[in-house]
Amino acid sequence: MPVRQSSGKIQKLPSLTGARFFAAALVFCFHASLAKMFDPFSDRGFADGYAFLFSKAGWAGVSFFFVLSGFVLAWSARPGDTLGGFYRRRLLKIYPNHVVTWAVALLFFSAAAAGPEVWLPNLLLVHSWVPDLNTFVSVNQPSWSLCSELLFYLLFPLLWRAVRAIRGDRLWAWFGVAFAGLLGAQLIIHTWVPAAPRLAEWPLSETQWWLSYNIPPLRLFEFVLGMLMARVLKEGRWIGLGVAPALALTGAGYALALVVPWQFGLNVTLAVPLALLVTAFAAADVAGRRTGLRGRFVSLLGEVSFAFYLVHYLVLLAVHDLLDGRRFGTPAALAVIVAAFTAAQLAAWVLYVCVERPVMRRWASGGRRKGAADPATASPPAEEPRLAARRA
């Protein structure tokens, strides 16, 4: 049966808020596993094992956020919302945090130093459109994904019109079409784009890397998968997959990502499991079932996760500079990683309290009653904790 609710009632999906924290933590663990920027282990065998374990964690976390973005925006779409109001909330959600971390990166970290031909596109969040490694991965490096988010927001009204027009009995078929598009794009890049010269870090060329992971249009597939799953749940066509089986499928997708040809571990093996996982969490919240992610503390960490996503890389750079090449035994090295994670959380809290939350409260409401929830202020990894479900 379609998901229905009384008029005006806000449908909360707190588990999706809590899940954001864990996705952001995966991105942190990935960056903390890269020897070029953070290498506290004197035991090289353990360091290699740690790097292998988290070698796909960053890709998984970002893919989760892109799927979640599509799901949340489609779930919370309101018939009476205006384009101006929608775009205002989206820009206010991501740009203030981005500008602050962009400025901190340029002012305090030599690794982020760049000329105006690099830092200006980065500031404007168009740098992922530039096919140059020094530009599309620059300044505060995690900001590349915000270029994709901006494209998602720009196109959402058009995409939502198309997704909303799909007949309920054809939603799963279109889900298959969207995944086929993702797989087909990666196959074309793998087959037809020259693989040389190969990058020092990854087993593909710079052009392959840009097309397969960074260019915004090719990340739309994950966003649309999330949108389709929101409609599947609203229309009562969800397959009833529980959270535990969805987590198991996601784990299997991650294990597969570790062994398939490298490029296909970026998002192909995990796109479907993550879409199912997001929907399983949302379905559990709608049904009032326990998920383990609804606690106040986990929800708070989820609310701060967007700020954490943007500051964690800078914290890792700072710790790298402090270590100055020193390495430690495994327990001490793990303690260093935990300390860096804690420092990043504290820095994220400052950014959230001093920038993100005041901006959203002051300017994003658009004249609504003070304190009223804004169900359409989703910005992975910055979704709002209260999401309105439109009457099906």
C-alpha positions as CSV (number, residue, x, y, z in Angstrom):
1,M,0.0,0.0,0.0
2,P,1.2,3.6,-0.6
3,V,2.7,5.4,2.3
4,R,0.1,7.9,3.6
5,Q,-0.1,10.3,6.5
6,S,-2.4,12.9,7.9
7,S,-2.4,16.3,6.3
8,G,0.5,18.5,7.5
9,K,2.1,15.8,9.6
10,I,5.9,15.6,9.1
11,Q,7.2,12.1,8.5
12,K,10.5,11.7,10.3
13,L,13.3,9.5,9.0
14,P,15.8,9.8,11.8
15,S,17.7,6.6,10.8
16,L,18.8,8.4,7.6
17,T,20.2,11.2,9.7
18,G,22.2,8.8,11.9
19,A,23.4,6.8,8.9
20,R,25.1,10.0,7.5
21,F,27.6,9.9,10.4
22,F,28.8,6.4,9.5
23,A,29.0,7.3,5.8
24,A,31.1,10.3,6.6
25,A,33.3,8.2,9.0
26,L,34.0,5.8,6.1
27,V,35.3,8.8,4.0
28,F,37.5,9.7,7.0
29,C,38.9,6.2,7.3
30,F,39.7,6.1,3.6
31,H,41.6,9.3,3.7
32,A,43.4,8.2,6.9
33,S,44.5,5.1,5.0
34,L,46.3,7.0,2.3
35,A,50.1,6.8,2.9
36,K,50.7,10.0,1.0
37,M,48.9,12.1,3.5
38,F,48.6,10.2,6.8
39,D,50.8,7.3,7.6
40,P,51.4,6.7,11.4
41,F,52.1,3.0,11.2
42,S,55.6,1.6,11.7
43,D,54.3,-1.9,11.0
44,R,54.1,-1.9,7.2
45,G,52.2,-5.1,7.1
46,F,49.4,-3.7,9.3
47,A,49.5,-0.4,7.4
48,D,49.0,-2.3,4.1
49,G,46.1,-4.3,5.6
50,Y,44.5,-1.2,7.0
51,A,44.8,0.5,3.6
52,F,43.3,-2.4,1.8
53,L,40.4,-2.7,4.2
54,F,39.4,0.9,3.7
55,S,40.5,1.3,0.1
56,K,36.9,1.5,-1.1
57,A,35.4,3.2,1.9
58,G,35.7,6.7,0.5
59,W,34.0,5.7,-2.7
60,A,31.3,3.9,-0.8
61,G,30.6,6.9,1.5
62,V,30.3,9.3,-1.3
63,S,28.0,7.0,-3.3
64,F,25.8,6.6,-0.3
65,F,25.5,10.4,0.0
66,F,24.6,10.7,-3.7
67,V,21.9,8.0,-3.4
68,L,20.7,9.5,-0.2
69,S,20.4,13.0,-1.7
70,G,18.1,11.7,-4.5
71,F,16.0,9.8,-2.0
72,V,15.6,12.6,0.5
73,L,14.8,15.3,-2.1
74,A,12.2,13.1,-3.8
75,W,10.7,12.0,-0.4
76,S,10.4,15.5,0.8
77,A,9.3,17.2,-2.4
78,R,6.4,19.6,-1.8
79,P,3.9,20.5,-4.5
80,G,3.7,24.1,-3.3
81,D,7.4,24.7,-3.0
82,T,8.9,27.4,-5.3
83,L,12.1,27.1,-7.3
84,G,13.5,30.2,-5.6
85,G,12.8,28.7,-2.1
86,F,14.3,25.3,-3.1
87,Y,17.4,26.7,-4.6
88,R,17.9,29.2,-1.7
89,R,17.9,26.4,0.8
90,R,20.2,24.2,-1.2
91,L,22.8,27.0,-1.7
92,L,22.7,28.2,1.9
93,K,23.2,24.6,3.1
94,I,26.4,24.0,1.2
95,Y,28.1,27.3,0.3
96,P,28.8,28.9,3.7
97,N,30.5,25.7,5.1
98,H,32.4,25.4,1.8
99,V,33.6,29.0,1.7
100,V,34.9,28.7,5.3
101,T,36.8,25.5,4.7
102,W,38.0,26.7,1.3
103,A,39.5,29.8,3.0
104,V,41.1,27.8,5.8
105,A,42.7,25.4,3.3
106,L,44.3,28.3,1.3
107,L,45.4,30.2,4.4
108,F,46.9,27.5,6.5
109,F,47.9,24.5,4.4
110,S,50.6,24.7,1.8
111,A,49.3,21.5,0.3
112,A,46.2,23.4,-0.8
113,A,48.2,26.3,-2.4
114,A,47.0,27.1,-5.9
115,G,46.7,29.9,-8.4
116,P,43.5,31.7,-9.3
117,E,43.0,29.3,-12.2
118,V,42.5,26.6,-9.6
119,W,41.1,28.2,-6.5
120,L,38.5,30.3,-8.3
121,P,36.7,27.3,-9.9
122,N,37.0,25.5,-6.6
123,L,35.4,28.5,-4.8
124,L,32.5,28.5,-7.3
125,L,32.2,24.7,-7.1
126,V,32.7,24.1,-10.8
127,H,36.2,22.6,-10.5
128,S,35.0,19.0,-11.1
129,W,34.0,20.0,-14.6
130,V,37.6,20.8,-15.5
131,P,39.6,17.8,-16.9
132,D,42.8,18.5,-15.0
133,L,43.8,16.6,-11.9
134,N,45.3,19.6,-10.2
135,T,41.9,21.4,-10.6
136,F,39.2,18.8,-10.0
137,V,41.1,17.5,-6.9
138,S,42.2,20.8,-5.3
139,V,42.2,23.1,-2.3
140,N,39.9,21.3,0.2
141,Q,39.8,18.1,-1.8
142,P,36.4,16.6,-0.5
143,S,34.7,19.7,-2.0
144,W,34.8,18.0,-5.4
145,S,31.6,16.2,-4.6
146,L,29.7,19.4,-4.0
147,C,30.0,20.2,-7.7
148,S,27.9,17.1,-8.3
149,E,25.4,18.2,-5.6
150,L,25.0,21.5,-7.3
151,L,24.1,19.8,-10.6
152,F,21.7,17.5,-8.7
153,Y,19.9,20.5,-7.2
154,L,19.8,22.4,-10.5
155,L,18.2,19.5,-12.4
156,F,16.0,18.1,-9.6
157,P,12.8,19.9,-10.6
158,L,13.1,18.5,-14.1
159,L,14.1,15.1,-12.9
160,W,11.4,14.9,-10.3
161,R,8.8,15.8,-12.9
162,A,10.0,12.8,-15.0
163,V,10.3,10.4,-12.1
164,R,6.9,11.4,-10.7
165,A,5.3,10.6,-14.1
166,I,6.5,7.0,-14.0
167,R,3.7,4.5,-13.4
168,G,4.1,2.7,-10.1
169,D,4.3,-0.7,-11.7
170,R,7.3,0.5,-13.8
171,L,9.4,2.0,-11.1
172,W,11.6,-1.1,-10.6
173,A,12.1,-1.4,-14.3
174,W,13.4,2.2,-14.5
175,F,15.6,1.4,-11.5
176,G,17.2,-1.2,-13.6
177,V,17.5,1.2,-16.5
178,A,19.3,3.8,-14.2
179,F,21.7,1.1,-13.0
180,A,22.3,-0.1,-16.6
181,G,23.2,3.5,-17.5
182,L,25.7,3.6,-14.6
183,L,27.3,0.3,-15.6
184,G,27.3,1.2,-19.3
185,A,29.0,4.5,-18.7
186,Q,31.8,2.8,-16.8
187,L,32.2,0.1,-19.4
188,I,32.5,2.7,-22.2
189,I,35.1,4.6,-20.2
190,H,37.0,1.4,-19.4
191,T,36.9,0.2,-23.0
192,W,37.3,3.4,-25.1
193,V,39.1,6.0,-23.1
194,P,42.9,5.6,-23.2
195,A,44.3,4.1,-20.1
196,A,47.7,5.7,-20.5
197,P,49.6,7.6,-19.2
198,R,48.6,5.9,-15.9
199,L,48.3,7.8,-12.7
200,A,50.8,7.1,-9.9
201,E,48.0,6.5,-7.3
202,W,45.3,4.7,-9.2
203,P,45.4,2.1,-12.0
204,L,43.8,4.2,-14.7
205,S,44.6,7.4,-16.7
206,E,43.8,10.9,-15.6
207,T,41.0,11.2,-18.1
208,Q,39.5,7.8,-17.1
209,W,39.7,8.9,-13.4
210,W,37.9,12.2,-14.2
211,L,35.2,10.6,-16.3
212,S,34.6,7.6,-14.1
213,Y,34.4,9.4,-10.8
214,N,34.6,13.2,-10.8
215,I,32.6,14.7,-13.6
216,P,29.2,15.6,-12.2
217,P,26.8,14.3,-15.0
218,L,28.0,10.7,-14.6
219,R,27.1,10.8,-10.9
220,L,23.5,11.5,-11.8
221,F,22.8,7.8,-12.0
222,E,23.2,7.3,-8.3
223,F,21.1,10.4,-7.5
224,V,18.3,9.1,-9.8
225,L,18.5,5.7,-8.1
226,G,17.7,7.4,-4.8
227,M,14.8,9.3,-6.3
228,L,13.3,6.2,-7.7
229,M,13.6,4.3,-4.4
230,A,11.7,7.1,-2.7
231,R,8.8,6.7,-5.1
232,V,9.0,2.9,-4.7
233,L,8.5,3.3,-0.9
234,K,5.8,6.0,-1.3
235,E,3.9,3.9,-3.7
236,G,3.9,0.8,-1.5
237,R,6.1,-1.2,-3.9
238,W,9.0,-1.8,-1.6
239,I,10.1,-5.4,-1.4
240,G,10.1,-5.5,2.4
241,L,13.9,-6.0,2.7
242,G,14.9,-5.5,6.3
243,V,17.8,-3.5,7.5
244,A,20.0,-6.5,8.4
245,P,19.7,-8.2,5.0
246,A,20.3,-4.8,3.3
247,L,23.5,-4.3,5.4
248,A,24.6,-7.8,4.4
249,L,24.1,-7.0,0.7
250,T,26.0,-3.8,1.2
251,G,28.9,-5.7,2.8
252,A,28.9,-8.1,-0.1
253,G,29.0,-5.2,-2.5
254,Y,31.9,-3.8,-0.6
255,A,33.8,-7.1,-0.7
256,L,33.1,-7.3,-4.4
257,A,34.5,-3.8,-4.9
258,L,37.8,-5.0,-3.4
259,V,38.3,-7.6,-6.0
260,V,36.7,-6.5,-9.3
261,P,38.7,-4.4,-11.8
262,W,39.5,-1.2,-9.9
263,Q,37.3,1.2,-11.8
264,F,34.2,-0.9,-11.2
265,G,34.7,-0.7,-7.4
266,L,34.2,3.0,-7.5
267,N,30.4,2.9,-7.5
268,V,29.1,0.0,-9.7
269,T,29.2,-2.8,-7.1
270,L,27.6,-0.7,-4.4
271,A,25.1,1.5,-6.1
272,V,22.2,-1.0,-5.9
273,P,23.0,-2.3,-2.4
274,L,23.3,1.3,-1.0
275,A,19.9,2.3,-2.7
276,L,18.3,-0.8,-1.0
277,L,20.0,0.1,2.3
278,V,18.7,3.7,2.3
279,T,15.2,2.5,1.5
280,A,15.4,-0.2,4.2
281,F,16.3,2.4,6.8
282,A,13.5,4.7,5.6
283,A,10.9,1.9,5.5
284,A,11.9,0.9,9.1
285,D,11.3,4.5,10.3
286,V,8.0,4.7,8.5
287,A,6.9,1.4,10.2
288,G,8.3,2.4,13.5
289,R,10.8,-0.5,13.7
290,R,14.1,-0.2,15.5
291,T,17.3,0.5,13.5
292,G,19.8,1.4,16.1
293,L,20.3,4.8,14.5
294,R,17.6,6.9,16.1
295,G,19.4,7.9,19.4
296,R,19.8,11.5,20.2
297,F,23.6,11.3,20.1
298,V,23.8,9.5,16.8
299,S,21.3,11.9,15.3
300,L,23.4,14.8,16.5
301,L,26.5,13.3,14.9
302,G,24.5,12.9,11.7
303,E,23.4,16.5,11.8
304,V,27.1,17.6,12.1
305,S,28.2,15.1,9.4
306,F,28.3,17.6,6.5
307,A,30.6,19.9,8.5
308,F,32.7,16.8,9.4
309,Y,32.9,15.8,5.8
310,L,34.3,19.2,4.9
311,V,36.8,19.6,7.8
312,H,38.1,16.1,8.2
313,Y,40.6,16.4,5.3
314,L,42.1,19.6,6.7
315,V,42.4,18.0,10.2
316,L,44.3,15.1,8.6
317,L,46.6,17.5,6.9
318,A,47.3,19.3,10.2
319,V,48.0,16.0,12.0
320,H,50.3,14.9,9.1
321,D,52.3,18.1,9.5
322,L,52.5,17.6,13.3
323,L,53.7,14.0,12.9
324,D,56.5,15.2,10.5
325,G,57.1,11.7,9.3
326,R,57.1,10.0,12.7
327,R,55.6,6.5,12.9
328,F,54.4,4.4,15.9
329,G,53.6,0.9,16.9
330,T,50.1,-0.3,16.0
331,P,48.3,0.6,19.2
332,A,49.8,4.1,19.3
333,A,49.2,4.6,15.6
334,L,45.5,3.6,16.0
335,A,45.3,6.0,18.9
336,V,46.6,8.8,16.6
337,I,43.9,8.0,14.1
338,V,41.2,8.1,16.8
339,A,42.6,11.4,18.1
340,A,42.5,12.9,14.6
341,F,38.9,11.6,14.2
342,T,37.9,13.2,17.5
343,A,39.6,16.5,16.6
344,A,37.7,16.5,13.3
345,Q,34.5,16.0,15.1
346,L,35.2,18.9,17.4
347,A,36.2,21.2,14.5
348,A,33.0,20.1,12.7
349,W,30.9,21.0,15.7
350,V,32.4,24.4,15.7
351,L,31.6,24.9,12.0
352,Y,28.1,23.5,12.5
353,V,27.3,25.7,15.5
354,C,29.0,28.9,14.3
355,V,28.2,28.8,10.5
356,E,25.8,26.1,9.2
357,R,23.1,26.2,11.8
358,P,22.9,30.0,12.2
359,V,22.8,30.5,8.4
360,M,20.0,28.0,8.0
361,R,18.0,29.4,10.8
362,R,18.4,33.0,9.7
363,W,18.0,32.8,5.9
364,A,16.8,29.4,4.8
365,S,13.3,29.5,6.3
366,G,11.9,32.0,3.8
367,G,9.4,33.5,6.2
368,R,8.2,30.3,7.8
369,R,7.4,30.1,11.5
370,K,10.5,30.2,13.6
371,G,11.7,26.7,14.4
372,A,9.5,25.1,11.8
373,A,11.1,22.1,10.1
374,D,12.2,22.5,6.5
375,P,11.6,19.1,4.9
376,A,13.5,19.9,1.7
377,T,16.8,21.0,3.0
378,A,18.7,17.9,2.1
379,S,22.3,18.2,1.0
380,P,24.4,15.0,1.3
381,P,26.0,14.7,3.6
382,A,23.9,17.5,5.0
383,E,20.3,16.2,5.0
384,E,18.0,17.7,7.6
385,P,16.7,15.3,10.3
386,R,13.0,16.0,9.5
387,L,11.7,15.1,6.1
388,A,8.2,15.5,4.9
389,A,6.5,12.8,3.0
390,R,4.1,14.1,0.3
391,R,0.7,12.5,0.3
392,A,0.9,9.6,-2.2
